[in-house]
């Protein structure tokens, strides 16, 4: 059974960026996102298997990044303020060093107003497939260069790239960071 995250329509309640930030800070036990239209999404926590897989993905990207020192790696707890006004937190993200360092210290401390260069979304049993696909398209529209949507339920990975059709490959594969994350390879599945 798929349990969707709770989405609150706040048409009559407008939260400024600062109010949204404070809501998140005052409710750290909850994980929020906000759509471009202002809907507040309360995300479900993931179970052990999804948490393990997510951690392994972050470790792999983080180790590659430590070796190359090309940028910064982020966990699913990081919310990015996208150009369309949405506040999103991919399961793993990476930003080129020059882009990250161009932000002010205040922008880096709060919810950074930047789209990552690379994102990973790992579908858990609580995620609706079409909702994740819409989120991946939103990332591309925001400027993300490469994204992987890993879908263990259907044993496949959807690869999202700027200006190209989505590529679908079998879950048992080796993914490449291509020219966005040069030298990064990730062997799936992680379990």
C-alpha positions, 0 to 999 in steps of 0.5 A: 500500500502506497501512503502519500505524503500529506499535502496542505493547500495553503491558498488562504495562508501565505508563508514567506520564505522566512516563515517557512524556514521558521516552521521547519526549524520549529518542527525539526521532527517533521520533514517539509517541502513546499511546491511552487504554488505554495502547497506544504508537503509533510513527508513520510519518514522512510523505513530501514531499507530506504534509509540504508540505500539513501545513506549508501548513495550519499556515501558514494557521492561524498567519497567521490567528491572528497577525492575530486574536491569539485563541489559539495554533497548534500543529504536529504535533510537539505532544502533547496529554494528553487527558482520557481519558488519551490522548496525541495529536498532531494535524497542526495544532491551535489553542487559544483564548488564555484556555484556553492561558494558564490552564495553568501554565508547567510544563503548557505546557512538557511535554505540555499537559493540554488538548484543542485547540479545533480540530484538523486531521488530514491523511490520508497514504498511511500512514494507515488511514481508520478509525483516523483517524476514530476519532481524530477522534471521540476529539478530539470526546469530549475537547472539541474543537469543530471538526475537519477530516480532509482525505483527498486519497486520496478527494478529500474532507474530513470536518468534525467538530463538537460535537453534529452529524453528520460532514459530508463535502464534496468536497476542492475547497472552501473551509473555514470556521473558523465561530465557533470560528476566526472569519474563517478560510477555507481553500481546498483543495486545497493543491496 
